[in-house]
Amino acid sequence: MRPHTAWAVGAAAGYAADALLADPRRGHPVAAFGSAAAALERRLWRDHRGAGTVFTALCTGAVAAGAAAADRALGPRPAGRALLAAAATWTVLGGASLVREARTVAAALEAGDLAAARARLPHLCGRDPRHLDRDQLARAVVESVAENTADAVVNALVWGALAGTPGLLAFRAVNTLDAMVGHRSPRHLRFGWASARLDDAAGWPGARLTALLAVAAAPQPRRAWRVWRRDGSAHPSPNAGQAEAAFAGALGVRLGGTLAYGSRVEHRPVLGAELRPPAPADVERACRLSRRVGLLALGTVAAARWTAGALAGRRA
């Protein structure tokens, strides 16, 4: 089994493990990384972009270097490389947990328990749920499923295909740092700049692939394509809008608009303005679409990695 085949086999096994087992509720390696990064932030924090750049480079570089060292230590043993890729893929993917949390909120909405739905929404996104009604909560969940399908599934697989296990783990490190310090709070406006910009750059390819695959998996691909191409770049995020607009068109629902993050209110462009607003039943449809997109992404990147490796082997 050649290295490119070993990675493809490992990625498929890790994807299956995430689908069957989801994330461990305790002792998750990403949580351990977050704790270590938080400790380093306390030591390095300055209200300066340079300090934040050093922090981002140290955290991401340590993860990538550690993964590369483990990969090199396995040498020519393809079975070991496949196991490493499987463990790394299971560690970084969050598709099953994403769907589980979305369905938990949807079940509360279907039962008419708005208090439970509002209490659970922060597990999915950072917006303030206190004044959201039933349909606004459904919209928040659908948008989170779309955005996190790109971040927690597709982008990780893309970087695994591009750079193997080190790329897979480094992307998750970047994404985690953005969640920790990349938001525009007074403390992190400058310090988190590097993490936020690096996450934007790293998320670029996977966000577009997510949108393309959502169009391919949509019941009405032409509508999904139209909404994505028209509205995807209107979103303030260079990446989130791509996935959200494609999901809006694929599901036939209107996303975007005004939302609140604590005391901060944002008036975002509407995605799919001609479509109906989402309802709680659309959460399950979004979850199924997310699953289809994830499977298509796995097949796409595994095939691309295997093909590139096979062509390189022929040239050698």
Secondary structure in CASP SS format (residue, H / E / C, confidence):
PFRMAT SS
TARGET T0000
AUTHOR 0000-0000-0000
METHOD secondary structure of the structure
MODEL  1
M C 1.00
R C 1.00
P H 1.00
H H 1.00
T H 1.00
A H 1.00
W H 1.00
A H 1.00
V H 1.00
G H 1.00
A H 1.00
A H 1.00
A H 1.00
G H 1.00
Y H 1.00
A H 1.00
A H 1.00
D H 1.00
A H 1.00
L H 1.00
L H 1.00
A C 1.00
D C 1.00
P C 1.00
R C 1.00
R C 1.00
G C 1.00
H C 1.00
P H 1.00
V H 1.00
A H 1.00
A H 1.00
F H 1.00
G H 1.00
S H 1.00
A H 1.00
A H 1.00
A H 1.00
A H 1.00
L H 1.00
E H 1.00
R H 1.00
R H 1.00
L H 1.00
W C 1.00
R C 1.00
D C 1.00
H C 1.00
R H 1.00
G H 1.00
A H 1.00
G H 1.00
T H 1.00
V H 1.00
F H 1.00
T H 1.00
A H 1.00
L H 1.00
C H 1.00
T H 1.00
G H 1.00
A H 1.00
V H 1.00
A H 1.00
A H 1.00
G H 1.00
A H 1.00
A H 1.00
A H 1.00
A H 1.00
D H 1.00
R H 1.00
A H 1.00
L C 1.00
G C 1.00
P C 1.00
R C 1.00
P H 1.00
A H 1.00
G H 1.00
R H 1.00
A H 1.00
L H 1.00
L H 1.00
A H 1.00
A H 1.00
A H 1.00
A H 1.00
T H 1.00
W H 1.00
T H 1.00
V H 1.00
L C 1.00
G C 1.00
G H 1.00
A H 1.00
S H 1.00
L H 1.00
V H 1.00
R H 1.00
E H 1.00
A H 1.00
R H 1.00
T H 1.00
V H 1.00
A H 1.00
A H 1.00
A H 1.00
L H 1.00
E H 1.00
A C 1.00
G C 1.00
D C 1.00
L H 1.00
A H 1.00
A H 1.00
A H 1.00
R H 1.00
A H 1.00
R H 1.00
L H 1.00
P H 1.00
H H 1.00
L C 1.00
C C 1.00
G C 1.00
R C 1.00
D C 1.00
P C 1.00
R C 1.00
H C 1.00
L C 1.00
D C 1.00
R H 1.00
D H 1.00
Q H 1.00
L H 1.00
A H 1.00
R H 1.00
A H 1.00
V H 1.00
V H 1.00
E H 1.00
S H 1.00
V H 1.00
A H 1.00
E H 1.00
N H 1.00
T H 1.00
A H 1.00
D H 1.00
A H 1.00
V H 1.00
V H 1.00
N H 1.00
A H 1.00
L H 1.00
V H 1.00
W H 1.00
G H 1.00
A H 1.00
L H 1.00
A H 1.00
G H 1.00
T H 1.00
P H 1.00
G H 1.00
L H 1.00
L H 1.00
A H 1.00
F H 1.00
R H 1.00
A H 1.00
V H 1.00
N H 1.00
T H 1.00
L H 1.00
D H 1.00
A H 1.00
M H 1.00
V H 1.00
G C 1.00
H C 1.00
R C 1.00
S C 1.00
P C 1.00
R C 1.00
H C 1.00
L C 1.00
R C 1.00
F C 1.00
G C 1.00
W H 1.00
A H 1.00
S H 1.00
A H 1.00
R H 1.00
L H 1.00
D H 1.00
D H 1.00
A H 1.00
A H 1.00
G H 1.00
W H 1.00
P H 1.00
G H 1.00
A H 1.00
R H 1.00
L H 1.00
T H 1.00
A H 1.00
L H 1.00
L H 1.00
A H 1.00
V H 1.00
A H 1.00
A H 1.00
A C 1.00
P C 1.00
Q C 1.00
P H 1.00
R H 1.00
R H 1.00
A H 1.00
W H 1.00
R H 1.00
V H 1.00
W H 1.00
R H 1.00
R H 1.00
D H 1.00
G H 1.00
S H 1.00
A H 1.00
H C 1.00
P C 1.00
S C 1.00
P C 1.00
N C 1.00
A H 1.00
G H 1.00
Q H 1.00
A H 1.00
E H 1.00
A H 1.00
A H 1.00
F H 1.00
A H 1.00
G H 1.00
A H 1.00
L H 1.00
G C 1.00
V E 1.00
R C 1.00
L E 1.00
G E 1.00
G E 1.00
T E 1.00
L E 1.00
A E 1.00
Y E 1.00
G C 1.00
S C 1.00
R E 1.00
V E 1.00
E E 1.00
H E 1.00
R E 1.00
P E 1.00
V E 1.00
L E 1.00
G C 1.00
A C 1.00
E C 1.00
L C 1.00
R E 1.00
P C 1.00
P C 1.00
A C 1.00
P C 1.00
A H 1.00
D H 1.00
V H 1.00
E H 1.00
R H 1.00
A H 1.00
C H 1.00
R H 1.00
L H 1.00
S H 1.00
R H 1.00
R H 1.00
V H 1.00
G H 1.00
L H 1.00
L H 1.00
A H 1.00
L H 1.00
G H 1.00
T H 1.00
V H 1.00
A H 1.00
A H 1.00
A H 1.00
R H 1.00
W H 1.00
T H 1.00
A H 1.00
G H 1.00
A H 1.00
L H 1.00
A H 1.00
G H 1.00
R H 1.00
R H 1.00
A C 1.00
END
